[in-house]
Structure formats: structure tokens, C-alpha cells
Amino acid sequence: MAPSLSPHSRGEREPLPVTERFAVVIPALNAGKTVGDVVRGCLEQLPDVVVVDDGSTDATSAAATAAGALVLRHPRRRGKGGAMKSGFAWALAHGFDGVIGVDADGQHLPSEIPKLLRCRNETGAEMVIGGRAHLFAQMLPRRRRANRFSTWAIALFSGTPITDSQCGFRLYTAELLRRFPLRAEGFDMDSEIIVRAGMAGLKIAMTPIEMGFVDGLATSHYRPVSDTLRIAMTVLRVRFFGSGSVSCDNANSLTFS
């Protein structure tokens, strides 16, 4: 791994001595109005950008392709976790050292990608999560309480001192993605992988990030009741039973464009 940078001695915009090759994976569902700008922003940071169109009924695939992304398409919706797993499988099959996950709605700023890479470089962590704890005060009260509670619970069950368990702006190494199967197909995959990594003793690091916008209520496909219950069940299942049957090495029902 490349030598560590000192954040005090180098500016945020200086080139990073990163020798690993990461692909950006953007899960997208009916994001035709926003995904093009997100793709273009990501291409300014890294040369390999993949959009996984999770059964969209709008122009998501066309907008992503026009912006320069490789597009993988699910013929029907599988969920965010399913879309990310298809992106993971593609990246592993093409020899990448890891994946950076970015949302398609503009909530995650591509200009923040260097922070994830820098944290990986400095800490050697197998997963780096973009932290929003300093922005929780800007969230609606119910969303803020949900984030704080879920973060506390997942930190407890995973044995890791994370401060934000729900942010999807993350770096995953190939070693982590190959290490264990992932079963979850929805938003609960974000929690499942933290618990599995923590239980396996893999290092998880946090780095504070800025956001395009904080709440994301207008663009999110998250269903507060059913998805929160699914996250809870997934975390309990993994922690106490370790069950799982879907590996990142398996991508299915995909078309390419």
C-alpha cells in the first residue's frame, strides 16, 4: 500500500498516492433527472463508473450512458442491496481492488470521493464510511432519532465504533467483498455488511463528509416502517445466526449497455 499522507501537511486537493484501482458503483431507480450529473462528477474523480439501473421505468439508463457510465440493468427491481451486489460482482470480475458506492440522486457529492480514498490510504481499513454525524442536526427529528438509534444498535452488534451506519457513501475493498456472502437485497445490505465485517474483525473507518443535501426525503425510496424493520431483522439474523446465501461473486439477471 502507498505511504500514508499527513492530513495536516497536505491540502485536500493534492493528488493522492493511491495505487489501488476502484470502480464507482451507482445504484439507480428512476433517477433519470439526476444520474447524469452524478456520473459526470464521479468521472472527474475516477475513470471507471458503473450505474446499476434497478428496473427503472424512466430514462435512467439512457442518461447514465450519455454521461459516460457503463450501465448494468436489472429487468425488474431487486432493491438497493441487489443493485450494489451486481456492481460488486462486476467490479470483482474485472479485477478492481474495490468499490466506492455513490447514490444517484445527488445527495452524495462526487467531490468527496478523495476523502474516502485518503482514509483508506491512511488507515488501511477494509471499509470506509462517509460520516454525517456532524450533519444530524439538519435532519428532521424523526430521521435524526432513527439514524442515531440504528447507528448505536449496529455499532453494538458489530463491535465497531461507527458514528453513522446508514450512509451509503462508502469504500469497500475487494478483500472485504470476497470475504463473506451477502443475503440482503434492500437497504438492509448497508447494515448487514457492517455487522459481518465487524464480526470478522475487519477494520472499518469513518471520515466526515459534506452532502449535497441532508434529508433526501423527496428522492429516497426508503420506506420508514418496513425498511427499518427489515434492517433490524437482518442485523439480528446475522449477529446471532450468521445466515446468508448470496455471494458477491454471483451476478444474475443483468443486461449491459
Residue pairs with C-beta under 8 A, 6 or more apart in sequence:
1 19
1 20
1 121
1 124
2 16
2 17
2 18
2 19
2 121
3 17
4 121
4 122
5 16
5 17
5 118
5 121
5 122
7 118
7 122
12 114
12 115
13 114
16 114
16 117
16 118
16 121
17 121
18 117
18 120
18 121
20 97
20 98
20 120
20 173
21 48
21 95
21 96
21 97
21 98
22 46
22 48
22 96
22 97
22 98
22 99
22 100
22 117
22 171
23 46
23 48
23 49
23 50
23 87
23 90
23 91
23 94
23 96
23 98
23 99
23 100
24 42
24 45
24 46
24 48
24 49
24 50
24 99
24 100
24 101
24 102
24 110
24 113
25 50
25 52
25 84
25 87
25 88
25 90
25 91
25 99
25 100
25 101
25 102
26 35
26 38
26 39
26 42
26 49
26 50
26 51
26 52
26 64
26 69
26 87
26 101
26 102
26 103
26 104
27 52
27 54
27 80
27 83
27 84
27 87
27 101
27 103
27 104
28 35
28 51
28 52
28 53
28 54
28 56
28 60
28 64
28 83
28 104
29 53
29 54
29 55
29 56
29 60
29 77
29 80
29 83
29 104
29 221
30 56
30 57
30 58
30 60
31 38
31 56
31 58
31 60
31 63
31 104
31 105
31 219
32 56
32 58
32 59
32 60
32 62
32 63
33 63
34 104
34 105
34 106
34 219
35 51
35 60
35 63
35 64
35 67
35 69
35 104
36 63
36 64
36 66
36 67
37 67
37 106
38 102
38 103
38 104
38 105
38 106
38 108
38 110
39 49
39 51
39 64
39 67
39 68
39 69
40 67
40 68
41 109
41 110
41 111
42 49
42 102
42 110
42 113
43 49
43 67
43 68
43 69
44 110
44 111
45 110
45 111
45 113
45 114
46 100
46 113
48 70
48 96
49 68
49 69
49 70
50 69
50 70
50 71
50 72
50 87
50 90
50 91
51 60
51 61
51 64
51 69
51 70
51 71
51 72
51 104
52 71
52 72
52 73
52 74
52 83
52 84
52 86
52 87
53 60
53 61
53 64
53 71
53 72
53 73
53 74
54 74
54 77
54 78
54 79
54 80
54 82
54 83
55 73
55 74
55 75
55 76
55 77
55 78
60 104
61 71
61 73
61 257
64 71
65 71
65 257
70 256
70 257
71 256
71 257
72 86
72 87
72 90
72 251
72 254
72 255
72 256
73 254
73 255
73 256
73 257
74 82
74 83
74 86
74 253
74 254
75 253
75 255
76 253
78 86
78 185
78 253
79 185
79 186
79 187
79 189
80 168
80 186
80 187
80 189
80 190
80 221
81 182
81 184
81 185
81 186
81 187
81 188
81 189
81 190
81 192
82 185
82 186
82 189
84 101
84 189
85 182
85 185
85 189
85 246
85 248
85 251
86 251
86 254
87 99
87 101
88 99
88 172
88 177
88 248
89 248
89 249
89 250
89 251
90 251
91 98
91 99
91 174
91 177
92 174
92 177
92 178
92 248
92 249
93 251
96 174
97 173
97 174
98 120
98 171
98 172
98 173
98 174
98 176
98 177
99 171
99 172
99 174
99 177
100 113
100 116
100 170
100 171
100 172
101 168
101 169
101 170
101 171
101 172
102 108
102 110
102 113
102 168
102 169
103 168
103 169
103 216
105 216
105 219
105 220
106 212
106 213
106 219
107 211
107 212
107 213
107 214
107 216
107 219
108 130
108 168
108 169
108 209
108 211
108 212
109 209
109 210
109 211
109 212
112 130
112 169
112 209
112 210
115 130
115 207
115 208
115 209
116 128
116 130
116 169
116 170
116 171
116 207
117 171
118 207
119 125
119 128
119 171
119 205
119 206
119 207
120 128
120 171
120 173
120 205
123 203
123 205
124 203
125 203
125 204
125 205
126 172
126 173
126 175
126 176
126 197
126 202
126 203
126 204
127 170
127 171
127 172
127 173
127 176
127 193
127 194
127 197
127 202
127 203
127 204
127 205
128 170
128 171
128 204
128 205
128 206
128 207
129 162
129 164
129 165
129 167
129 169
129 170
129 194
129 204
129 205
129 206
129 207
130 164
130 167
130 169
130 170
130 206
130 207
130 208
130 209
131 163
131 164
131 167
131 206
131 207
131 208
131 209
132 147
132 164
132 167
132 208
132 209
132 211
132 214
133 151
133 163
133 164
133 208
134 208
135 210
135 211
135 214
136 144
136 147
136 148
137 144
138 214
138 215
139 147
139 214
139 215
140 215
140 217
142 224
143 215
143 217
146 224
146 228
147 164
147 165
147 166
150 165
150 166
150 191
150 228
150 231
151 162
151 163
151 164
151 165
151 166
153 232
153 235
154 162
154 165
154 191
154 194
154 195
154 235
155 161
155 162
155 165
157 195
157 198
157 235
157 236
157 238
157 239
158 194
158 195
158 197
158 198
158 199
158 204
158 239
159 198
159 199
160 194
160 197
160 198
160 204
162 194
162 204
162 206
163 206
164 206
165 190
165 191
165 194
166 187
166 190
166 191
167 209
168 190
169 209
170 190
172 193
176 193
176 197
176 202
177 248
178 248
178 249
179 196
179 197
179 200
179 202
180 196
180 200
180 244
181 244
181 245
181 246
181 247
181 248
182 189
182 192
182 193
182 196
182 244
182 246
182 247
182 248
183 192
183 234
183 243
183 244
183 245
183 246
184 191
184 192
184 230
184 234
185 246
186 227
186 230
187 222
187 227
187 230
187 231
188 227
188 230
188 231
188 233
188 234
188 235
189 234
191 231
191 234
191 235
192 234
192 235
192 238
192 244
194 204
195 235
195 238
195 239
196 238
196 244
197 204
198 204
199 238
199 239
199 242
237 243
238 244
